[in-house]
Amino acid sequence: MPTRSMVRSVLLAAAMLACVGGCQRVLFNPDEPYNQYDRYDRLRDGFSPKELPDEYGVPQPALRARLSPDS
């Protein structure tokens, strides 16, 4: 039968492993394109922003800039 100190040490080791397992690199780099369309926009030097601030400074989706055929 395990003693209390043995159970306590196993729980402490499990908690330490859980903390160490959470330290890893970021899955997606914010500087890299997320899909093929972002990559295409960057290659043709026509990257359009996803959000633009309105007259009050609140970010709004830039639908007009992203959906216009000449940009």
C-alpha positions as CSV (number, residue, x, y, z in Angstrom):
1,M,0.0,0.0,0.0
2,P,1.5,3.4,-1.0
3,T,2.3,5.8,1.7
4,R,1.2,9.4,1.8
5,S,4.6,10.7,1.0
6,M,4.8,8.5,-2.0
7,V,1.4,9.7,-3.3
8,R,2.3,13.3,-2.6
9,S,5.6,12.9,-4.5
10,V,3.8,11.3,-7.5
11,L,1.2,14.2,-7.5
12,L,4.0,16.8,-7.3
13,A,5.9,15.2,-10.2
14,A,2.7,15.1,-12.3
15,A,2.0,18.8,-11.5
16,M,5.6,19.7,-12.5
17,L,5.3,17.7,-15.8
18,A,2.0,19.5,-16.6
19,C,3.6,22.9,-16.0
20,V,6.6,22.0,-18.2
21,G,4.4,20.6,-20.9
22,G,2.7,24.0,-21.3
23,C,5.9,25.8,-22.2
24,Q,6.2,25.5,-26.0
25,R,6.6,27.7,-29.0
26,V,3.6,29.5,-30.6
27,L,1.7,27.3,-33.1
28,F,1.1,30.0,-35.7
29,N,3.5,32.8,-36.3
30,P,1.6,36.1,-36.7
31,D,4.0,37.2,-39.5
32,E,3.3,34.3,-41.8
33,P,0.2,34.1,-44.1
34,Y,-2.6,32.0,-42.8
35,N,-3.9,30.9,-46.1
36,Q,-3.1,30.9,-49.8
37,Y,-4.9,34.2,-50.4
38,D,-2.8,36.1,-47.9
39,R,0.3,34.6,-49.6
40,Y,-1.0,35.7,-53.0
41,D,-1.7,39.2,-51.8
42,R,1.8,39.6,-50.3
43,L,3.5,38.2,-53.5
44,R,1.7,40.7,-55.8
45,D,2.4,43.6,-53.4
46,G,-1.3,44.2,-52.9
47,F,-1.8,43.2,-49.3
48,S,-5.0,44.8,-48.1
49,P,-5.6,45.2,-44.4
50,K,-8.3,43.2,-42.7
51,E,-9.4,46.0,-40.4
52,L,-9.5,49.8,-40.8
53,P,-10.4,52.3,-38.0
54,D,-13.6,54.2,-38.5
55,E,-13.9,57.9,-37.8
56,Y,-14.0,57.2,-34.0
57,G,-11.0,54.9,-34.1
58,V,-12.9,51.7,-33.6
59,P,-11.5,48.9,-35.9
60,Q,-14.1,47.8,-38.5
61,P,-13.7,45.0,-41.2
62,A,-12.2,46.5,-44.4
63,L,-14.7,44.9,-46.7
64,R,-14.7,47.6,-49.3
65,A,-10.9,47.4,-49.6
66,R,-10.8,43.6,-49.7
67,L,-13.7,43.1,-52.1
68,S,-13.0,45.8,-54.7
69,P,-11.9,44.3,-58.0
70,D,-9.1,46.9,-58.7
71,S,-7.1,46.5,-55.5
